[in-house]
């Protein structure tokens, strides 16, 4: 539920309401607006005396949230949430492009890609140090060495870094190197992992599960936000359907639907969504036109020799070409890109 405070409510009034709610077993999440403050409260309403709560000084109204996901819903917060990593803001007017190799393979590969994607206009470097693979015999990533290479690339280019975390035991280590933690599709409902990153202070990209509904996806985001970390970025990466022409079905209509349901920013991953570099460009254009706040794109200097997902990776000059093609589309939907 949401407790709406009067516009003239004092900090002491707000504190007393929070104390009452926490005393009744609720978790409180205040949002301080320019005009009013609202307090989100999550807990068992059956033990709540609404009459007593409504009579506390400064309380204007009590509003129930109907969606099963509470803190991430538009009912809780009507304004769009933005996630800032220093001067890079995801969810604002400017689109944010995150690009780099699926897996960090070696120093030369990563530094070359990092420099090239920066020159093309990317703001964040993506790269997998820990790689979840379908086969246990496939390349699993460089792990700590890969994290150190990402740190070196960050220092060399000034790009922010996003990389995937797969295990609760790795969250602390990866957080030392990454600016943004990524929860992959396979871990979307790894609730212990969601809680762990929710207790940290690093922004989190939460990818949609392989066949997850939008509600299941938003409930997963709720796990993170309910632990105290509100810097969650949703990422649509295609879902598994009966269609086999592409790796996944890129669910573009998810973008405007999610914008209606939640205040969280949403980006999209056309590389994993299509599995084919030839489709990445046109699908990226559609995603931006549909309202995505950014893209996550795989770029590799030699896709034919890539240790992971070469078929969906763009060569650096193709990535530059795509960035140029996206500029007029971004302008048409009143978004900035460069």
Protein Blocks (a to p, Z undefined) as FASTA:
>chain_A
ZZdddfkbcfklmmmmmmmmmmnopacdddddfkbccddddddfklpcfklmmmpghiab
dcddfbfblklpmklpmbdcdddehjacghiabdcddeddfbafbfklmmmmmmmmmmno
pabdcddfbdcdfblkbcebjkjmmmmmmmmmmmmnopacddddfbfklmmmmmmmpmbd
cddfklmmmmklmmmmmmmmbdcdddddfkbcfklmmmmmmmmmmnopabbcdddebjad
fbfkbmbdcdfklmmmmmmmpmcdcdddfklmnopaklmmmmmmmmmmnopabdcddddf
blmlpcbhklmpccfklmmmmmmmmmmmmmmnopafZZ
